[in-house]
Amino acid sequence: MSAADVNRVRSRQRELGIPESFEWVAETTPALRAAVEQAGLVVREHPLMVLEPDVPAPAVPEAVGGAVVRIVTPDDPVLPSALTVAHLAFAEPGTDVGAGLAELDKTVRDHMDDEPVERMRARIQAGLTRVAAAVTDGTALCVGRHQPVGAVSEIVGVGTLPAARRRGLAQAVTAALVADARSRGAETVFLSASDDDVARIYARLGFRTVGTALTAEPYAQRSA
């Protein structure tokens, strides 16, 4: 693939109104990075990790860090805060402590309309996504999802409210997602860690790094 090919894909993404982004595995498509960078996109590296079929599912704690870990159902009133937690977590990536409950409540009030909640409800009902959250006093402090396809499921979007980090919530939510995926027939569970520090959390659950996941976006989009 050339830079011209990448730009044609970007043009089509803009026509469809979707983000200009690319995701691929470095080891299987090594030449793509040069083309993507020549097209002016910013490339980020992420550890690609797998929990093999012969590795036992980690134990799921009933409660951790003052929160109860549970699977979120389509009609669960915690769903809006769960979606908002993910937004705040990825706005402040890493493991540092930051935004707290006040910011979460304000973001839910100001920005969380019915559309994203209804989309997620529809995905849960259709079996396309399973959501787990660490909840305290009716509010999600950490959330994650897995997306099953046959005997494989990908864990995505695990994020903790920055003020609630370093309590073991992300590890507990990931364990709940693995247990749920295995209970639904998934043999292989995989994920992309945001960085090496986060990868160490997943390694404690039995995940091992098998490659490098690459993501690419325009600089302005990445900085937004």
C-alpha positions in Angstrom: 0.0 0.0 0.0 1.3 3.5 -0.9 0.6 6.9 0.7 -1.8 7.6 -2.2 -3.8 4.4 -1.2 -3.9 5.6 2.4 -5.2 9.0 1.3 -7.9 7.4 -0.8 -9.1 5.5 2.3 -9.0 8.7 4.3 -11.1 10.5 1.7 -13.7 7.7 1.8 -13.7 7.9 5.6 -14.5 11.6 5.5 -17.3 11.0 3.0 -18.8 8.4 5.4 -18.4 10.8 8.3 -16.3 8.4 10.3 -12.9 9.1 12.0 -9.8 8.9 9.8 -8.0 6.1 11.6 -6.2 2.9 10.8 -5.4 -0.2 13.0 -3.1 -3.1 12.1 -0.5 -5.5 13.4 3.1 -4.5 12.8 4.4 -8.0 12.4 1.9 -9.1 9.8 1.9 -5.8 7.7 5.3 -4.3 8.2 5.3 -2.0 5.1 2.1 -0.2 6.0 3.7 2.0 8.6 5.9 3.9 6.1 2.9 4.5 3.8 0.8 5.8 6.7 3.5 8.1 7.9 4.1 9.4 4.4 0.4 10.3 4.3 0.9 12.5 7.3 -0.7 10.3 10.0 0.6 9.9 13.6 1.4 6.3 14.4 1.3 4.9 18.0 2.5 1.5 19.2 0.5 -0.7 21.7 1.4 -4.1 23.1 -0.9 -6.8 21.5 -1.7 -9.3 24.2 -3.5 -12.7 24.2 -5.0 -14.9 26.9 -4.4 -18.4 25.4 -7.2 -21.0 25.6 -5.2 -23.1 28.0 -4.7 -20.3 30.5 -7.3 -20.3 33.3 -9.7 -17.4 33.6 -8.6 -15.1 36.5 -10.7 -15.0 39.6 -13.3 -12.2 39.6 -13.6 -10.3 43.0 -17.1 -9.5 44.1 -15.8 -6.1 45.3 -12.6 -4.1 45.0 -11.4 -0.6 45.9 -14.8 0.2 47.3 -16.7 -0.8 44.2 -18.8 -3.8 43.1 -17.8 -5.4 39.8 -20.8 -6.5 37.6 -21.9 -7.1 34.0 -24.0 -4.1 32.8 -27.4 -5.0 31.3 -29.1 -3.0 28.6 -31.6 -1.4 31.1 -29.0 -0.8 33.8 -29.2 2.8 35.1 -25.4 2.8 35.4 -24.9 2.7 31.6 -24.7 6.5 31.1 -22.0 6.9 33.7 -20.2 3.9 32.4 -19.9 5.4 28.9 -18.8 8.7 30.3 -16.1 7.1 32.5 -14.5 5.7 29.3 -14.5 9.2 27.8 -12.8 10.8 30.8 -10.3 7.9 31.1 -9.1 8.2 27.6 -9.0 12.0 27.8 -6.4 11.5 30.5 -4.5 8.3 29.4 -2.0 6.5 31.6 -2.1 5.6 35.3 -1.9 9.1 36.9 -4.7 10.2 39.2 -6.9 13.0 37.8 -10.6 13.9 37.1 -13.0 12.7 39.7 -16.7 12.3 40.5 -17.5 16.0 40.1 -16.2 16.0 36.5 -18.0 12.7 35.9 -21.3 14.1 37.1 -20.9 17.3 35.0 -20.0 15.4 31.9 -23.0 13.1 32.2 -25.3 16.1 32.6 -23.8 18.2 29.9 -22.8 15.8 27.2 -24.4 12.4 27.6 -27.6 12.4 25.4 -29.7 9.4 24.6 -28.1 8.5 21.3 -24.8 6.9 22.5 -26.7 5.1 25.3 -29.3 3.8 23.0 -26.6 2.6 20.5 -24.8 0.7 23.3 -28.1 -0.8 24.6 -28.8 -2.1 21.1 -25.3 -3.6 20.8 -25.7 -5.3 24.2 -29.1 -6.6 23.3 -27.8 -8.0 20.0 -24.9 -9.8 21.7 -22.3 -7.7 19.9 -20.9 -6.2 23.0 -20.7 -7.1 26.7 -20.0 -4.4 29.3 -18.5 -4.8 32.7 -18.2 -2.0 35.3 -16.9 -1.4 38.8 -19.8 0.5 40.5 -20.1 2.4 43.7 -23.3 4.3 44.9 -24.9 3.8 41.5 -22.0 5.3 39.5 -19.4 3.5 37.4 -15.8 4.2 38.3 -14.3 1.8 35.8 -15.7 0.2 32.6 -14.7 -2.2 29.9 -16.2 -4.2 27.0 -15.6 -7.4 25.1 -16.8 -8.0 21.6 -17.3 -11.7 20.8 -17.0 -13.2 17.3 -17.3 -17.0 17.4 -14.6 -18.5 19.6 -12.7 -15.2 19.9 -13.4 -12.0 21.8 -11.6 -8.7 21.9 -11.5 -6.7 25.1 -11.7 -3.0 24.4 -12.2 0.3 26.1 -11.1 -0.6 29.6 -10.8 2.8 31.4 -10.9 4.0 35.0 -12.1 7.4 36.3 -8.7 9.1 36.8 -9.4 9.9 40.4 -10.2 6.2 41.1 -7.0 4.8 39.6 -4.5 2.6 41.4 -7.2 0.7 43.3 -7.2 -2.5 41.1 -10.5 -1.6 39.4 -9.2 -2.1 35.8 -7.8 -5.5 36.7 -11.0 -6.6 38.3 -13.1 -5.3 35.4 -10.8 -7.1 32.9 -11.1 -10.3 34.9 -14.9 -10.0 34.8 -14.8 -9.5 31.0 -12.6 -12.6 30.6 -14.9 -14.7 32.7 -17.9 -13.5 30.8 -16.2 -14.2 27.4 -15.2 -17.7 28.5 -18.7 -18.4 29.7 -20.0 -17.5 26.3 -17.7 -19.9 24.4 -14.7 -17.6 23.7 -11.5 -19.7 23.6 -9.1 -16.9 22.8 -9.3 -13.5 24.4 -7.1 -10.6 23.2 -6.6 -6.9 23.7 -4.3 -4.0 22.9 -2.8 -2.3 25.9 -2.3 1.5 25.7 1.3 1.3 26.9 3.8 -0.9 28.7 2.6 0.2 32.2 -0.9 -0.9 31.4 0.4 -4.1 29.8 1.8 -5.1 33.1 -1.7 -5.0 34.7 -3.0 -7.4 32.0 0.1 -9.6 32.4 -0.9 -10.2 36.0 -4.1 -11.8 34.7 -2.3 -14.2 32.4 -2.2 -12.2 29.2 1.1 -12.3 27.2 2.4 -10.0 24.6 2.4 -11.6 21.1 3.0 -8.6 18.8 2.6 -4.9 18.3 -0.7 -3.2 17.5 -0.3 0.0 15.6 -2.9 2.8 15.4 -2.7 5.9 13.2 -4.8 9.1 13.0 -4.2 12.7 11.8 -2.3 14.8 14.3 -5.2 17.2 14.8 -7.6 14.3 15.4 -5.2 12.7 17.8 -4.8 15.9 19.7 -8.6 16.7 19.9 
